[in-house]
């Protein structure tokens, strides 16, 4: 299974995990799984171009001006 962490204003991070369930006596049982370590999503990429640069700062400035 894949976990996609897409938080506005942050880089999108991807993580995978396996063995989320097991079959016992014909029934499927889920496991309690901690999704750590999911990479920490770095803040600042508000325009989602995968680069934190002056364009992000300008986007923030523009958005704050109209609020």
MOPAC internal coordinates of N, CA, C and O (Angstrom, degrees):
PM7 1SCF
backbone

  N    0.0000 0     0.00 0     0.00 0    0    0    0
  C    1.4491 1     0.00 0     0.00 0    1    0    0
  C    1.5155 1   108.21 1     0.00 0    2    1    0
  O    1.2310 1   121.82 1   -27.09 1    3    2    1
  N    1.3069 1   114.13 1   152.91 1    3    2    1
  C    1.4519 1   120.24 1   179.59 1    5    3    2
  C    1.5235 1   109.51 1  -117.81 1    6    5    3
  O    1.2310 1   121.26 1   -34.60 1    7    6    5
  N    1.3065 1   115.19 1   145.40 1    7    6    5
  C    1.4548 1   122.12 1   174.55 1    9    7    6
  C    1.5231 1   106.35 1  -119.70 1   10    9    7
  O    1.2310 1   120.95 1   -56.48 1   11   10    9
  N    1.3241 1   115.79 1   123.52 1   11   10    9
  C    1.4516 1   121.15 1   177.85 1   13   11   10
  C    1.5141 1   107.14 1  -112.32 1   14   13   11
  O    1.2310 1   121.03 1   -58.35 1   15   14   13
  N    1.3069 1   115.63 1   121.65 1   15   14   13
  C    1.4611 1   121.84 1  -178.93 1   17   15   14
  C    1.5262 1   106.91 1  -106.30 1   18   17   15
  O    1.2310 1   120.69 1   -75.44 1   19   18   17
  N    1.3421 1   116.29 1   104.56 1   19   18   17
  C    1.4623 1   121.68 1  -176.97 1   21   19   18
  C    1.5215 1   108.77 1  -121.71 1   22   21   19
  O    1.2310 1   121.16 1   -87.90 1   23   22   21
  N    1.3138 1   115.38 1    92.10 1   23   22   21
  C    1.4635 1   122.48 1  -177.33 1   25   23   22
  C    1.5264 1   107.64 1  -101.64 1   26   25   23
  O    1.2310 1   119.67 1   -51.40 1   27   26   25
  N    1.3368 1   118.24 1   128.60 1   27   26   25
  C    1.4651 1   119.30 1   179.65 1   29   27   26
  C    1.5247 1   111.68 1   -53.84 1   30   29   27
  O    1.2310 1   120.99 1   -47.24 1   31   30   29
  N    1.3235 1   115.70 1   132.76 1   31   30   29
  C    1.4575 1   120.81 1   179.57 1   33   31   30
  C    1.5051 1   114.11 1    83.93 1   34   33   31
  O    1.2310 1   119.69 1  -171.08 1   35   34   33
  N    1.3168 1   118.21 1     8.92 1   35   34   33
  C    1.4577 1   122.86 1  -179.27 1   37   35   34
  C    1.5245 1   109.48 1  -131.39 1   38   37   35
  O    1.2310 1   120.68 1   -21.37 1   39   38   37
  N    1.3264 1   116.30 1   158.63 1   39   38   37
  C    1.4551 1   119.80 1   172.47 1   41   39   38
  C    1.5267 1   108.69 1   -66.78 1   42   41   39
  O    1.2310 1   119.96 1   -36.13 1   43   42   41
  N    1.3135 1   117.67 1   143.87 1   43   42   41
  C    1.4598 1   122.39 1   176.04 1   45   43   42
  C    1.5198 1   108.62 1   -77.33 1   46   45   43
  O    1.2310 1   120.34 1   -47.58 1   47   46   45
  N    1.3396 1   116.95 1   132.42 1   47   46   45
  C    1.4592 1   120.91 1   178.66 1   49   47   46
  C    1.5229 1   109.16 1  -117.13 1   50   49   47
  O    1.2310 1   121.09 1   -27.89 1   51   50   49
  N    1.3217 1   115.52 1   152.11 1   51   50   49
  C    1.4592 1   122.71 1  -177.48 1   53   51   50
  C    1.5199 1   109.37 1  -127.23 1   54   53   51
  O    1.2310 1   120.03 1   -43.27 1   55   54   53
  N    1.3247 1   117.55 1   136.73 1   55   54   53
  C    1.4567 1   123.04 1   176.17 1   57   55   54
  C    1.5305 1   108.22 1  -140.80 1   58   57   55
  O    1.2310 1   120.72 1   -24.74 1   59   58   57
  N    1.3043 1   116.23 1   155.26 1   59   58   57
  C    1.4640 1   120.42 1   177.10 1   61   59   58
  C    1.5281 1   109.04 1  -129.10 1   62   61   59
  O    1.2310 1   121.37 1   -23.44 1   63   62   61
  N    1.3284 1   114.98 1   156.56 1   63   62   61
  C    1.4525 1   120.14 1   173.35 1   65   63   62
  C    1.5186 1   108.12 1  -148.82 1   66   65   63
  O    1.2310 1   121.00 1   -21.27 1   67   66   65
  N    1.3221 1   115.69 1   158.73 1   67   66   65
  C    1.4581 1   121.66 1  -179.37 1   69   67   66
  C    1.5243 1   109.08 1  -127.93 1   70   69   67
  O    1.2310 1   120.79 1    -3.73 1   71   70   69
  N    1.3176 1   116.09 1   176.27 1   71   70   69
  C    1.4618 1   122.61 1   176.58 1   73   71   70
  C    1.5281 1   112.22 1    57.35 1   74   73   71
  O    1.2310 1   120.46 1  -126.92 1   75   74   73
  N    1.3266 1   116.73 1    53.08 1   75   74   73
  C    1.4615 1   120.66 1  -179.61 1   77   75   74
  C    1.5185 1   112.31 1   -86.10 1   78   77   75
  O    1.2310 1   120.32 1   169.34 1   79   78   77
  N    1.3616 1   116.99 1   -10.66 1   79   78   77
  C    1.4564 1   119.41 1  -179.08 1   81   79   78
  C    1.5255 1   109.11 1  -153.32 1   82   81   79
  O    1.2310 1   121.30 1   -12.87 1   83   82   81
  N    1.3349 1   115.13 1   167.13 1   83   82   81
  C    1.4538 1   121.95 1   178.17 1   85   83   82
  C    1.5323 1   107.30 1  -144.89 1   86   85   83
  O    1.2310 1   120.39 1   -26.17 1   87   86   85
  N    1.3058 1   116.86 1   153.83 1   87   86   85
  C    1.4591 1   121.79 1   176.85 1   89   87   86
  C    1.5215 1   109.06 1  -106.76 1   90   89   87
  O    1.2310 1   120.91 1   -52.00 1   91   90   89
  N    1.3424 1   115.87 1   128.00 1   91   90   89
  C    1.4545 1   120.87 1   178.72 1   93   91   90
  C    1.5237 1   108.06 1  -137.86 1   94   93   91
  O    1.2310 1   120.30 1   -54.97 1   95   94   93
  N    1.3156 1   117.03 1   125.03 1   95   94   93
  C    1.4681 1   122.47 1  -179.48 1   97   95   94
  C    1.5242 1   112.28 1    55.36 1   98   97   95
  O    1.2310 1   120.39 1  -144.68 1   99   98   97
  N    1.3260 1   116.87 1    35.32 1   99   98   97
  C    1.4512 1   121.28 1   178.02 1  101   99   98
  C    1.5151 1   115.30 1    81.86 1  102  101   99
  O    1.2310 1   119.87 1  -178.46 1  103  102  101
  N    1.3264 1   117.85 1     1.54 1  103  102  101
  C    1.4581 1   121.96 1   178.83 1  105  103  102
  C    1.5242 1   109.42 1  -110.97 1  106  105  103
  O    1.2310 1   120.86 1   -34.03 1  107  106  105
  N    1.3122 1   115.96 1   145.97 1  107  106  105
  C    1.4614 1   120.89 1   177.41 1  109  107  106
  C    1.5227 1   108.24 1   -94.59 1  110  109  107
  O    1.2310 1   121.01 1   -54.11 1  111  110  109
  N    1.3205 1   115.68 1   125.89 1  111  110  109
  C    1.4602 1   122.89 1   178.59 1  113  111  110
  C    1.5130 1   108.97 1  -115.14 1  114  113  111
  O    1.2310 1   120.71 1   -49.24 1  115  114  113
  N    1.3170 1   116.24 1   130.76 1  115  114  113
  C    1.4596 1   120.14 1   176.57 1  117  115  114
  C    1.5161 1   110.39 1   -85.88 1  118  117  115
  O    1.2310 1   121.13 1   -29.19 1  119  118  117
  N    1.3046 1   115.45 1   150.81 1  119  118  117
  C    1.4562 1   122.58 1   176.15 1  121  119  118
  C    1.5197 1   109.53 1   -97.12 1  122  121  119
  O    1.2310 1   121.25 1   -32.55 1  123  122  121
  N    1.3082 1   115.22 1   147.45 1  123  122  121
  C    1.4603 1   119.85 1   170.45 1  125  123  122
  C    1.5195 1   106.14 1   -78.79 1  126  125  123
  O    1.2310 1   120.51 1   -62.95 1  127  126  125
  N    1.3092 1   116.64 1   117.05 1  127  126  125
  C    1.4614 1   121.23 1  -177.54 1  129  127  126
  C    1.5178 1   109.48 1  -119.67 1  130  129  127
  O    1.2310 1   121.02 1   -44.61 1  131  130  129
  N    1.3020 1   115.65 1   135.39 1  131  130  129
  C    1.4508 1   121.42 1   170.05 1  133  131  130
  C    1.5121 1   106.71 1   -93.29 1  134  133  131
  O    1.2310 1   120.10 1   -51.47 1  135  134  133
  N    1.2989 1   117.42 1   128.53 1  135  134  133
  C    1.4533 1   120.97 1  -175.36 1  137  135  134
  C    1.5208 1   112.83 1   -84.49 1  138  137  135
  O    1.2310 1   120.29 1  -160.73 1  139  138  137
  N    1.2804 1   117.06 1    19.27 1  139  138  137
  C    1.4641 1   121.07 1   175.88 1  141  139  138
  C    1.5246 1   108.32 1   -84.07 1  142  141  139
  O    1.2310 1   117.54 1   -33.35 1  143  142  141
  N    1.2485 1   122.28 1   146.65 1  143  142  141
  C    1.4611 1   122.85 1    -0.94 1  145  143  142
  C    1.5131 1   111.80 1   -91.58 1  146  145  143
  O    1.2310 1   121.02 1   -68.84 1  147  146  145
  N    1.3107 1   115.66 1   111.16 1  147  146  145
  C    1.4606 1   119.89 1   168.55 1  149  147  146
  C    1.5190 1   105.72 1   -86.53 1  150  149  147
  O    1.2310 1   121.05 1   -48.37 1  151  150  149
  N    1.2955 1   115.60 1   131.63 1  151  150  149
  C    1.4578 1   119.13 1  -179.51 1  153  151  150
  C    1.5225 1   110.15 1   -57.38 1  154  153  151
  O    1.2310 1   121.17 1   -36.63 1  155  154  153
  N    1.2973 1   115.37 1   143.37 1  155  154  153
  C    1.4520 1   120.63 1   177.49 1  157  155  154
  C    1.5192 1   109.07 1   -71.79 1  158  157  155
  O    1.2310 1   120.61 1   -48.20 1  159  158  157
  N    1.3002 1   116.44 1   131.80 1  159  158  157
  C    1.4629 1   120.54 1   179.36 1  161  159  158
  C    1.5239 1   109.11 1   -79.45 1  162  161  159
  O    1.2310 1   120.75 1   -60.89 1  163  162  161
  N    1.3153 1   116.18 1   119.11 1  163  162  161
  C    1.4553 1   120.86 1  -179.49 1  165  163  162
  C    1.5233 1   109.79 1   -74.87 1  166  165  163
  O    1.2310 1   120.98 1   -48.07 1  167  166  165
  N    1.3191 1   115.73 1   131.93 1  167  166  165
  C    1.4621 1   120.64 1  -178.72 1  169  167  166
  C    1.5216 1   111.04 1   -83.37 1  170  169  167
  O    1.2310 1   120.82 1   -22.51 1  171  170  169
  N    1.3050 1   116.05 1   157.49 1  171  170  169
  C    1.4520 1   121.10 1   172.12 1  173  171  170
  C    1.5056 1   115.03 1   120.63 1  174  173  171
  O    1.2310 1   118.86 1   157.88 1  175  174  173
  N    1.3088 1   119.78 1   -22.12 1  175  174  173
  C    1.4594 1   121.74 1  -177.25 1  177  175  174
  C    1.5212 1   109.73 1   -88.48 1  178  177  175
  O    1.2310 1   120.59 1  -108.03 1  179  178  177
  N    1.3301 1   116.48 1    71.97 1  179  178  177
  C    1.4528 1   120.26 1  -173.43 1  181  179  178
  C    1.5201 1   113.42 1   -74.77 1  182  181  179
  O    1.2310 1   119.39 1   157.29 1  183  182  181
  N    1.3316 1   118.77 1   -22.71 1  183  182  181
  C    1.4665 1   120.02 1   179.05 1  185  183  182
  C    1.5232 1   112.56 1   -97.15 1  186  185  183
  O    1.2310 1   120.45 1  -173.31 1  187  186  185
  N    1.3440 1   116.75 1     6.69 1  187  186  185
  C    1.4755 1   123.69 1   172.74 1  189  187  186
  C    1.5278 1   113.74 1    56.40 1  190  189  187
  O    1.2310 1   120.24 1  -140.80 1  191  190  189
  N    1.3434 1   117.15 1    39.20 1  191  190  189
  C    1.4585 1   119.64 1   175.37 1  193  191  190
  C    1.5323 1   111.76 1  -101.90 1  194  193  191
  O    1.2310 1   120.66 1  -168.59 1  195  194  193
  N    1.3420 1   116.34 1    11.41 1  195  194  193
  C    1.4675 1   124.25 1   178.94 1  197  195  194
  C    1.5196 1   113.72 1    65.13 1  198  197  195
  O    1.2310 1   120.58 1  -157.40 1  199  198  197
  N    1.3307 1   116.50 1    22.60 1  199  198  197
  C    1.4606 1   122.18 1   176.47 1  201  199  198
  C    1.5225 1   107.11 1  -140.67 1  202  201  199
  O    1.2310 1   120.38 1   -45.62 1  203  202  201
  N    1.3186 1   116.88 1   134.38 1  203  202  201
  C    1.4613 1   120.33 1   173.39 1  205  203  202
  C    1.5257 1   106.37 1   -96.87 1  206  205  203
  O    1.2310 1   120.88 1   -67.17 1  207  206  205
  N    1.3297 1   115.92 1   112.83 1  207  206  205
  C    1.4525 1   120.37 1  -175.11 1  209  207  206
  C    1.5261 1   110.53 1  -148.35 1  210  209  207
  O    1.2310 1   120.97 1    10.98 1  211  210  209
  N    1.3261 1   115.75 1  -169.02 1  211  210  209
  C    1.4584 1   120.95 1  -178.05 1  213  211  210
  C    1.5258 1   111.55 1   -62.37 1  214  213  211
  O    1.2310 1   120.33 1   151.92 1  215  214  213
  N    1.3324 1   116.98 1   -28.08 1  215  214  213
  C    1.4627 1   119.47 1   179.79 1  217  215  214
  C    1.5290 1   110.88 1   -64.10 1  218  217  215
  O    1.2310 1   120.18 1   146.10 1  219  218  217
  N    1.3331 1   117.26 1   -33.90 1  219  218  217
  C    1.4670 1   120.36 1   175.46 1  221  219  218
  C    1.5246 1   110.40 1   -65.63 1  222  221  219
  O    1.2310 1   120.46 1   137.29 1  223  222  221
  N    1.3362 1   116.73 1   -42.71 1  223  222  221
  C    1.4612 1   121.08 1   179.15 1  225  223  222
  C    1.5289 1   110.65 1   -62.89 1  226  225  223
  O    1.2310 1   120.52 1   139.27 1  227  226  225
  N    1.3304 1   116.61 1   -40.73 1  227  226  225
  C    1.4627 1   120.12 1   178.56 1  229  227  226
  C    1.5250 1   111.66 1   -66.53 1  230  229  227
  O    1.2310 1   120.38 1   142.29 1  231  230  229
  N    1.3212 1   116.87 1   -37.71 1  231  230  229
  C    1.4650 1   120.48 1   177.45 1  233  231  230
  C    1.5207 1   110.36 1   -63.68 1  234  233  231
  O    1.2310 1   120.25 1   136.00 1  235  234  233
  N    1.3316 1   117.12 1   -44.00 1  235  234  233
  C    1.4737 1   121.01 1   177.96 1  237  235  234
  C    1.5211 1   109.93 1   -61.40 1  238  237  235
  O    1.2310 1   120.44 1   134.16 1  239  238  237
  N    1.3318 1   116.77 1   -45.84 1  239  238  237
  C    1.4544 1   120.87 1  -179.76 1  241  239  238
  C    1.5309 1   111.54 1   -60.44 1  242  241  239
  O    1.2310 1   120.50 1   136.61 1  243  242  241
  N    1.3149 1   116.65 1   -43.39 1  243  242  241
  C    1.4624 1   121.66 1   179.93 1  245  243  242
  C    1.5254 1   110.85 1   -64.41 1  246  245  243
  O    1.2310 1   120.09 1   135.86 1  247  246  245
  N    1.3288 1   117.43 1   -44.14 1  247  246  245
  C    1.4578 1   121.46 1  -178.88 1  249  247  246
  C    1.5220 1   111.36 1   -66.19 1  250  249  247
  O    1.2310 1   120.14 1   140.04 1  251  250  249
  N    1.3168 1   117.35 1   -39.96 1  251  250  249
  C    1.4696 1   120.32 1  -179.64 1  253  251  250
  C    1.5192 1   111.15 1   -68.30 1  254  253  251
  O    1.2310 1   120.31 1   148.99 1  255  254  253
  N    1.3178 1   117.02 1   -31.01 1  255  254  253
  C    1.4596 1   121.30 1   179.90 1  257  255  254
  C    1.5193 1   111.75 1   -64.48 1  258  257  255
  O    1.2310 1   120.33 1   148.08 1  259  258  257
  N    1.3471 1   116.98 1   -31.92 1  259  258  257
  C    1.4614 1   120.91 1  -175.24 1  261  259  258
  C    1.5313 1   113.75 1   -98.91 1  262  261  259
  O    1.2310 1   119.97 1  -167.45 1  263  262  261
  N    1.3152 1   117.66 1    12.55 1  263  262  261
  C    1.4613 1   120.17 1   178.42 1  265  263  262
  C    1.5039 1   111.29 1   -97.34 1  266  265  263
  O    1.2310 1   120.10 1   180.00 1  267  266  265

